[in-house]
Structure formats: structure tokens, C-alpha cells
Amino acid sequence: MRLLAALACLVLLAACHPKGAQKTGILPDVTLVDDHGKSFTLGSLKGKPVLVSFIHVGCPTVCTPLTNKFAQVADKLGPDLGSRVMLLSVTNDPDHDRPELLLKLAQDSDADRQGWLFATGTPENVDRVMHAFGLKRYRLPDGSPGHISQVFLVGSDGRQKREYQGLLVSSDEFASDVRAALAEGRRS
């Protein structure tokens, strides 16, 4: 029985971060739509460090804690958020998470802030973003979207600098690494 329980835990942990296509670690220049219904390209974020998470509406187990942690990071970044640094939360359920649902999530999470984009797009464009980080969308046995706990720090050059297990990293560490990436971007 213990062996079955351990096996089930391993399967669940693996499901939290299924591998997708070959990882490039570079933000693809695709068009997404933010939570206010405005289209933007990920290429437009180059020049600023970006902290990236993958979430979906109605997810209390992984997404809510990650979103809360990002809110703490946003507080720590203060006026740099938006002007020099971006937070990006991309839905991994683009078939259902429309901009108005993402806006409600942002508002309910105290996350409707300048410099923090909640984004959706066509499934193909969301897949391209996820594949850049070696991830893929998947469904749980009950049909709900799978959970992605990884968070990625992208430098001002649009290339991945760090990958985190988002639930295990403190908001202080995220903010410190974002500030270091910001300082590094100024030197280059």
C-alpha cells in the first residue's frame, strides 16, 4: 500500500511539470491578449526583466499561492514594476480563460497592476510560449487543466536566466533575483 502511495505521489509530481518541446529559454515573439483585452507581443517586453508564471482561472492549489507570491513581489518591486520590470502570468487554459475572466482573477487577487500582465491567446500561441520553457499543456483525469508550478526569470534580452519551483521560493528571493537581472541589464 505504501509503495502504491509513493508511486501515486511521484506520478502527481511529474504531472506538475510535464516536459514539452525542446526548450529554447527565449520568449517567442507571439501575440497574446492581456486581461484588459489588449493585444501585445512578447517581443515588446524585451528590454525589461520578466518574471513568468503559468496559471489558470479556478485553480486554488498551485495558481492561487503563485499569484499571491507574485503580488508580494510586485509590492517589493514598487515603482520599478512596469517601468523597468514586468510580471507575466500566462494562462495554461486558453480555451476557457478569456480576458474578462483573467481580469476578474487579477482584481480578486489585488493583481490588477501596471506592469503585471495576465495573458491568454490562441492555444497555438500559448503552446509556443510554454514550449519555449520546455512545458506543455495537459488535462488532469477530471478534465481540468494541469498545474504548472515552475516560474521563470527572463532577462532584459528575452532569454531565460533562472527556473524556479515557484511554490518553494520566497517572494524575497524572486524580488532579489529580479533586481539582480535589472542591474545586469543596465550593465550590458
N, C-alpha and C positions, 0 to 999 in steps of 0.2 A: 504494500500500500504506500509506504514511504517512497519507494522507487517511482511509483506512478505519480505521486505528488511532485517529486523533484523533476521528473520529466515534463509534467504539465507546466511547472514554473519556467523551465528552460524554453519550452515552446512559446510561452507568453512573452518572455523577454526577447526572444528572437523576433517575434511579431511586432514588437515596438520599434524595430528599426530594420525593416526588410531592405535588402540591397536592391538597387535599381540598375540602371545602365551604367556604363563606365563613367566614373566620377571625373569631372573636369575641375571642379572647385572654382569655376568662373561664372559670375552672374550672366546668364544668357540675355541677349538683347531682345526680349519678348515684350509684348504689350499685355498689361494686366489692367484691372479696373479696381480703384480704391473704394473704400466704404462710403464715399460720398458720390459714387457713380462716375468719377473722373478717370479717363484712360491715362496711363503713363507707361513709359518703357523702363525696364530695369536699367538700361544703359544711362538713363537720366540720373541715376543715383550715384554713378561713378564720380569720384572726387570727394566722397564722404565715406567714412567707415559705416557699415550697415550691420546691425545685429539681426539675424534672420531666424524666425521660428515657423513651424508649420502647425496649424491649429484647425479646428472646425467647430461650428456652432453646435451647442448642446453637448459638449464634452466636458464633464466635470472632473474626470480623473487625471488627465495629463494637461489638457489645454488651459483649464482654469488656473492651476498653480503656475504654469508658464506665463500666462498673461499677467497674473498678479506680480510675478517676479519682474517681468518687463516694465510694469508700472513703477516698481521700486527703482529700477534702472533709470527710467525716464525722470523720476524725481531727482536722482543723484546727478544726472547729466545737466539738469537745469536749463539755462538758456542755450547751451550747445545743441540740445535736441532740436532738430530741424534746420538750424543754421549751419551746423558743422557735422552732425551725426544723425543717422536715421535708424529707426526701428521698423522692421518689416515683419508682419505676421501674415503668412500666405495660407489660405485655406487648402486643406488636402481633400476637400469635398466640393469641388467647383460645380458639380452637377446640382447641388442643392443650396450652397451658401451664396446667395445673391448679395449685392452691395448693401441693400437695406437691412438684411439680417446681420451682416458684419458690422454695420453702423450701430445697430441696437446692442450687439455684443460689446463694441468699443465703449458706448455710452454707459452701459451697465457695469463695465469694468473700470471706469474712470480712465479710459484709454483713448478717448476721442481727443487727441492732442496733435498740435502742429509737430511734424517730424516723426509721427508714428502712423504708418500705413497698414491697414488691414486690407488684403488684396485677394481678388478672385480673378478668374479669366476663363478662357476656353479650357476644357480638360487637357487639350494638347499643349497649351502654353504653360499651364500649371505643371504638367508632367515634365516639360523641358526644364523648368526651374528645379523641380525635385531631382531629376536625373543629374543635374549639374553637381548636386551634393551626394550623389550615389544612393538616392532614395526612390521609392516608387509608392504610388497609391495602392491601397488594398482594402478589402472589406473583411470585417470580422464575421464569424458564423451567423450572427444575428442580422447581418446586412448593414450594420453601422460602419462608418469609416474607421480604419485602423488608427492607432495612436502613434505619433512621432514625437519622441522626447528629445531628439537632438536639436541643438541650437548651433548656429554658425556665425562666426565673425568674419565679415568680408572687409578687406582693406579698401582704402580710397581708390586703389587701382582695379577694383572689381574682382579681385582674387581672394579665395578663402585663406584666412590666416589661422583660424582655430576652429575646432569642432568640440562641442561640449555635450555631456549628458546633462541636459538642461535642468532636470529635477534635482541634481546633486550639486549644482554650482550656486553659490550665493550671488545675490544681486550686487554685492560689493565687488566680487571677483569679475563679474560681467562688466561693471562700470569701469573698473581699473583697466581691464584689457581694452575696452573701447577707447579710453583716454590714451592708452599707450599707442594704439593704432592711429589715433588722431595726431599725436605728437610725431609719430613716424612718418605720417603722410605729409606733415609740414616740412620735414627734413628732406624728403625726396623731390 
